[in-house]
Amino acid sequence: MINFSVIFNTRGRSSILGGCLESFYSKAKYPDLVEFILKADLDDHSTIDEINRLSDKYPLLSYVSSQRPNSLNQSASSLAFLAKGRFVYGINDDIYMLTENWDEKILDKVNQFIESNKIQDDILYIKTDCNSVDRIKHHGYASCPLISKKAIEFFNLYLPPNFVGLGADAAIYKLYSGIGRVVPTTEVIVDHLYHNTLNKVINPDLTSLEMRLNTSKNISAENDFNPQEYIDKFTGGNSNG
């Protein structure tokens, strides 16, 4: 069984795409058990060409292409349901893995958490860390949601689709923290290339800028997500939230 499915949307960043994949692949203890599933836009020919070139190097690399989506999170969720891995790691195309043997470290922490809490259903959220300077750290969420496929199937949800861009990572964390299924694995760290300095955040590239503008246009729709509904599904309505 594949351990991890690394999924992400990508647009206009073909020059860093290979580095992203290589960082996860080369730093994995078991690289042959890591798959990559990407989403590219039909009009982004340079990205599609680069993915096709990289597929010769990474046998478990696949992609889908379609019109540019309005909701990046809905697009990511469609990739999550295609994933064959036990865990689905949703990242951005400007994310590079920094931690050697990241997959082994995560699996060790998962096994410890399962044993300590006597978990049998594999419904889990793994909290890794990143160096994003604009992440609100005291809120507890991870910028790159790493969620078990069992959890995705149980809730029929990876990320709330009504969050078109920013904010879905914090929202989905509320669900899993509410059911006590967050596995702390903050020794696994990623480099968020376009968010690791304040200068990069305030001077975004075109892809980031367009995403932020789209988020601001659709901000009211984000109120439609209620994590308590999913918490109640898990607890049978016996939660105190």
N, C-alpha and C positions, 0 to 999 in steps of 0.2 A: 504494500500500500504506500502511496505517496504521502510523505509527512506534511509537506507544506505546499500550498498553492499561492504564489505571489502574483497578485492581480493589480492592474492599474490602467487608467486612461492615459493616453499620451498624445500630445499635439505640439508640433513646432519645436521639438527638442531632440531631434535625431542625433545631434552631436554629442549628447551626454547619455543617450539610451544604452549604448554598449557598456559604458562604465557602471551604470545602474545594475544591469543584469550580472555583470562580472563580479561586482562586489558581493552580491548575494550568493552567487555560484561558487566563487573561489574561497569564500570564507565559511562555507558550509562544511560540516563534518561528513555529511552524506549528500553530496550534490546531486547524485542520481535519483534522490528522493524528493527533489524540489522541482516543481513545475512553474512555468511562467505563462500567464494568460493576459494578453494586452488588448486594448480597444483603441483602434485608430480611426480617424475620420477619413471618409472617402476622398476628400479634396486635399488631404495632406500626403502628397505623393512621396515626399522625401522620407517621411516617417515609415510609410509602408515599404519603401525600398530598403530602408535600413533594417526593418524587422525581418524581411525576407533574407537579407544578407546574414543576419545574426542567427537565423534558424539553422544554418549549417553547423554552428558552433554549439548551440544549445538544443539538444534533441527534444526536450520537453517544453519547448517554446511554441506557443500557438497564438493566434490573434483573430479578432473579428473586426470587420470594418463596416461602417454605416454612416449615415448622415451625422453631422455634429449634434450631439445631444444637448438638450436644454439643461437636464439635471445630470451632473457628473456622478452623483451618488446612485441614481437609478441605473446609470450605465455600469457602475462598479458592481452593483447588486446583481445585474444580469451575468456578469463574469463570475461572481461568487457561486451562483447556482450551476455554472459549468464546471466548477473546480472538482478535481478528483482527490485532493489532499484531505488529510484529517483536519488540518487547520488552514484557514484562509487569511492571508496577510495582505491587507489592502494598503498600498503605498501610493506615493506620487512618482511621477517620472523624474523628479529631481531628488530622489532619496537614494543614498548610498549606504550600504551596511558597513559598520565600523568594527563589529565584534567578531573575532575569530570563533569558529565553532558555535555560531549563534543558534543553529538548529538543535544541537545537542544540549546546550544550556537551557533552552526553552523546554525541551522534552523532559529534562531532569526536574525542572521546577514544576512542570505539569504533573509528573508522577508523584512528587512529594505532596503536592496539593491534593491530588486525588486520594492518596493513601491517608493523609491526615484528616481529611473531611469525609472519607468513606463514600466517595462519589461513584456512581455506577452509570450515569447517563451521558457523560462526556460533554455536557453543556457548559462551555467555558469561554471566558474572555481573558486573553493574555495581555498584560500591560507591559510593553517595552518602552524604551525611552528615546528621546531625540534631542537635538540641540537647537530646536526652533526658538528664536528669541521672542516670538510673538505668541507662544502658547501660554495659557494661563495655568501655571503648574499646580497651584493650590487647589484647582478644580479636580485634579486627579486623573483626568483622561489621558489616553495615548493618542498622539497625532495619527498614528498608523494602526487602525483597528485590526487586531489579530483574534479571530473568532473561530471556534470549532465548527466544522461542517454540520455536526449534530445539532448545535445551537441554531444555526442558520435554518436548517430544515424544520426544527421544532417550532420556531417563531415565524417561519416563512418570511424572514427578514435578515438582511445583512446591514444595510444602512437605510435610514428613513428617506424615501425618495423625494419627499417634499422639500428637503434641504438640497437646493440645486448646486451649492458649492460649499461654502464655509459652514461650520457648526455641527455637521452630522457626527463627527468624531466625539464631541462632548455629549451629544444627545444619546448616542447608543451606549456610552459608558454608564449613564444613569440607569439604564435597564439592568445591566449586569452587576453593577454595584448594589442595586436594589434587591437582587436575589442572592448576593453573597458569592458570586462566582468569578471574581476577579483574581487572576493568578499574577502576583507581582514578580516581574522579571526585568527589573530596570537595569540590570547589568548588561542587557543587550541594548545597544545604542546605535541609532542611525544618524547619518549626517543629512540634514535637510538643506541642500545646497543653496537654494534661493531664499532661505529663511534663517540662515545661521549668523547673520549680522543685521543690525538695524538698518544699515545703508541699503542692503539688498531688499529688505521689506518695504522701505519707503520709495525704492526705485525698481519696481517690478518689471519683469520682462513682459512681452505682449500677452503671452498665454496667461500669466498670473493676473494681469490687469483686466483682461476680458472676463475671467472667472469672477473676480471681485465685483465688477460692474453687473454681471448677471445675478450674483447673489443679492446685491442691493435692490434690484428690481423685483425680487421674489421673496423678500424677507417675511412678509405677512403670512405666507403659506407655511412657514416653519412651525407656527403655533398649532398646526393640525396633528403633530406627533405627540402622543401621550404615552410615555414609557410605563405608566402605571397599568395600562391595559395589558401589556405583555407580562409585567410582574404578576398580575392577578392570574393570567393564564398559567404561569409556571407554578404558582403557589396554590392554585385552585380557589383563588379569591380569599385566601386567609392571611394576606399581608396586612401590615399596619399602615401602608402608605396612603 
